[in-house]
Amino acid sequence: MATDTEAIEPTKNWLTEQGFYNVHKINSPVDFKASRDGQEYFIELKFTSSKKSYFGAATLVEWECALENPENFYFLFAHKQISVTGDDIWDFELMLAEELMKYSTIPPFKIFFSIPLPLKSSRSPPLRKSAKQATQENIRHLSDVFSKL
């Protein structure tokens, strides 16, 4: 599972340097809320230390927030490199949803499962908070939606 934990403090510092204030980690619907020039912004952090390209994902909840707040939403890319002296070198870029869409694709939907271990043990399905239960009807509906894209 990807984590952006090590990028949180450098991101807060960078946002402050860019004129944002009241920078708060909120986690939902996105990672940060901050203000600049009297406007409130939603900011979704995407962190990588990859050398050549960043292959990542944004949740549907993040995209919904971006589409509902087109002028007040940024995806913030944080790229960490290590210098020859071993120091962290950070690079950041704010990107509007319209720009990120140019680099984004929608793959066929995945259906997740969670089976308790050990196998063949007594078990019951997990409780769900926001995910939808997989059913034949739901799977067929997803297939239909994807085929119409």
N, C-alpha and C positions, 0 to 999 in steps of 0.2 A: 504494500500500500504506500502510495506516495505521501510525502509529508513536506510541509513548508516551514516547519518549526524553526529551523536555523535561519530562515530569511525574515522572520517577523521583526526583530529589532532593527536590522539594517533597513528594512522597508519603512518602518516608522520614521527612522532618521532621515531617509531620503525624501519621504513625503513632506516632512517638516521643512527640509531644505528647498523643496519646490513650492513652498508657500501654503501648504495645507496646515490646518490646525484642528484641534479637537479630534485627533486621530485615535480612533478606538477600534480594537479588535472585537468584532461582533459575532463572527462565525456563521450567522444565518440572516438573510439569504446569501450573503457574501462574507468575505473575510474582514473587511474594514468599512467603517463609515468615517468620513472626514469632511471638513469644510474648507472652502477657499473662496475668497472674494464674496463672502456672504451666501454662497451656495453650498448645499449639502451634496456630497458625492458618495456613491457606492463603489467600492474598489475590491476586485477579486484578484488575489495574489496567485500567480503561477510561477513556481520556482524550479530552476534546473541548474545543474552543474555540468551538463552535457557539453561536449567539445564542438560538435558540428551543427546540430539542429535540435530543436525542442519539439518532441512529440508528446503531446499531452491531451487533456480532455477538460471540458467544462460541463457541468451538470445542466440539466434542463432548468432547474431552479435558478441557476446563475444566468442562463440565457434569458429566461423570463424577466428577471430583474433588469437585465441590460436592455431588453426591448421596451420595457415599461418606463425606463429612465434614459432615453437615448443620449441626452446631452449631459447627464449627471452620473454616468456609469463608465468606469474604466476597468479593463483587464490590465493588471500590472505585472509585467514580466520581470522577474529578478533572476539574473544570471550570475552565478558565482564561479570564479576561476581562482586558481591558486598561482601566485607569482613564483618566480624562480627562488625567491627568498622564503617561500612558504606562507606568505601573507595572503589573506583573502582579498580578492579584487571583485568588487560588485559593479554590475552594470544593470540599469533599470530602463524600462520603456513603458509608458502609458499608452494603451491602445483602445480606441473606441470599438464597440461591437461591429460596426459596419466594416472596419478595417480587418478585424480578426476573421470575419466571415469569409474573406478572400482566401484564407489559409485553412479553412475548416471544412470538414466533410461529415456526413451523417452515415455511419455504417449501419448495417442491419442490426436491429435491436438484439440485445443480449438478455437472457432470462437467467437470473442468478438463483442459486440454491444453497442451502446450508444444512448439511446432514451431520448430526452429532456423532462423535466417535466414542467408544469403539463401534465399528460396524456391527450390524445384527443385534445391537443392544435395544433395550426398551426405550422408545423415544416418542415424542409428539412434535408436530410442526411448531416452529418458533413463532412467537408473537411478533406482529408487524406494527411498526409505528407509522411509517409513511409509504412504504412499498405496497404495491398491490399484489394480491394473491394470484399466482399463475393458475389459470383454468383454460380449458380448451377454447372457450369463448374469447377470453382475453388474448390468448396467443394468436388465434385466427384474426382478431381485430388488429393486433399489431402488424401482422403480416399484410393485411389489407391496407393499413395506413402507409406502411413502408412502400408497398407497390405503387401507391398513388403519388409518391413524392417525385 
